[in-house]
Amino acid sequence: MTAAGPSAVEDGVILELDSVSRSFGGVHAVDHVSFSVPRGEITGMIGPNGAGKSTLLNLISGVEVPSSGRIRYEGYDVTSESSHGHAARGIIRTFQKSSEFGQMTVLENLLAAAPNRRGASVWGALRSRRYWYADEQEALEKAGSLLEQFDMAFVGDEYAGRLSTGQRRLVEIMRALMASPRLLLLDEPCSGLSPAARHGIEGHLHRLRDEGVTMLIVEHELGAVDRLTDSVVVMAQGQVLAIGAMDELRENPDVVEAYFAG
Amino acid sequence: MSTALQFYVSTLLVYFGVNIIAGWALNLQYGLTGVMNFAFIVFQAAGAYAAAVVTLGSPHNSYQSYIGGWSLPWPLPLLVAAVVGGLLAWLVGLFALRPSRRDFQAIVLLSVSIIATVVVSSETSWFNGSAGLAAIPQPFASRVSGGLSAYGWFYAGLTALVCLATYLVVHRLTRAPWSRRLRAVRDNPLSAAAVGIDVDRERMTVFIVGGALAAVSGAVVVQFVGSWAPAGWDYGETFFFFTAIVVGGLGNNLGVCLGSAIVWTGLIEGVRFLPQLSQSNLADALPGIAVGVLIVGFLWLRPPGLIPERRRDLRSRLETRAGSKPGSALDHLSQGDLV
């Protein structure tokens, strides 16, 4: 983890934030935040409520546009790009509240995220089934493979809206993986889960990291942050308070005062 | 069957077909994509006017004022109507779909509907103002012998043909992967965008397709009834279409047929046969009251409608494929496929 300057993206850095700010009226939700995310690692983001974590995730994923500053991804300036534009580049996110496609089955949730398929446009859809079927089958098999790996094959044809909270979190993660992410942004993936479900998700995230997926995780549960992340960004009042490994941060008096003491 | 009854039944069939086409159009927009098109009736009206003015002869020899007057033969007026409906949808969509919130979109569209009626009623040079257009030629009328009832049956057949053609288009659209993207937009637009779906583009596309199909339904009806005026496409008509698809089943093409039969044919026609209970205008108001009660009742008690959206079972396709090979069909996928 390094403090980022305005220059080109360094080797080994997938995402670079340069003095990014976002204000709502007179409130500075994110205030001149600069840091970079190393490729292939899990970076955590922690901070008390209102610290600006979710807003920052919205900015990185294109849900909102920064008031000022620059966001570079793989060397490209993506500051003003739309959410689907970010996804097309490989920045895929999940949400704090479960955000599955509730009236679609689990398999359909996954297939909806498969990029660039024939039959996924109105013109492709108007052509005969032969035009898109092979492509669809390939995506279906990829979805089936994901279900197997996450031990979720048994709910493939269930409506996603009827699953438990833990299962819906897994659906969201699998759906994100269907979109072929290079940078996965996870907003509190373990919140509201039982210890067993949390442990299961942590296992999956470790496996994904080993497969080369870079992740930026916002998480409140410090135990999970400790077990999952390689380095952590601590935020308070819209600003970066400290960056480092969890062990170092516990020794940092500013961080202890702002976060751990609470 | 008397001639009058034959004509009545064939007219019901024509209207049934028209309402099914319109229902499928609205189902694409609202049932599948969640776009609350409260200006839906405007697109049907646009198709009706477009078909009328290209079917009518030159306005210079007419007692009515209108644009066009090209005397086009069937089915060209239907195609012109589809193009006009699609273009109008694109134009309206540019500003009406701009707010990301669906309720805001609905309010803008409702306003569009009200404004459209006022403008078309006031501007007499386009479509003869509030008096509307009349004496619109019926296709093949001179070639069908046997009087009113025979032509009624003939036109019901023609309507069935247009219905079939529309179904083929709608069926292709709703079974293809594209419909999954539309349903993703309906279920959760924010998540849909987060996995790479261009929500604005998909909404606009389905708005245009639905607008074109709604216009076709208008073209079919105007060429049968031979007249069209602003009083027939008041904004309230839109809610009859909404009721039909909610009752039948949102997102289900067959449900749309059933809902259209119940609401348009059963309810609105059915009240005509009720005995006159009083001298008040209650009988005229009954369809509106019944439709209001029906939509509230279904939204409370049975939101998916009578024939709910079909669940797409895909696991069997996966398992069939897996079973057809030695080992698992999933084996050949490496871990690298995940990222």
Interface residues (C-beta under 8 A of the other chain):
Chain A: S61 G62 V63 S82 S83 H84 A87 A88 I92 R93 T94 F95 S99 E100 F101 G102 Q103 M104 T105 L107 E108 N109 L111 A112 A113 P115 R117 R118 G119 A120 S121 V122 G124 A125 L126 R127 R129 W132 E136 Q137 A139 L140 E141 K142 A143 G144 S145 L146 E148 Q149 A153 G156 D157 Y159 E172 R175 A176 L177 M178 A179 S180 P181 R182 L208 E211 G212 V213
Chain B: V169 R172 L173 R175 A176 P177 W178 S179 R180 R181 R183 A184 R186 D187 N188 L190 S191 A192 A193 A194 V195 G196 I197 D198 V199 T205 V206 V209 G251 E309 R311 R312 D313 L314 R315 R317 L318 R321 A322 A329 L330 L333 Q335 G336 D337 L338 V339
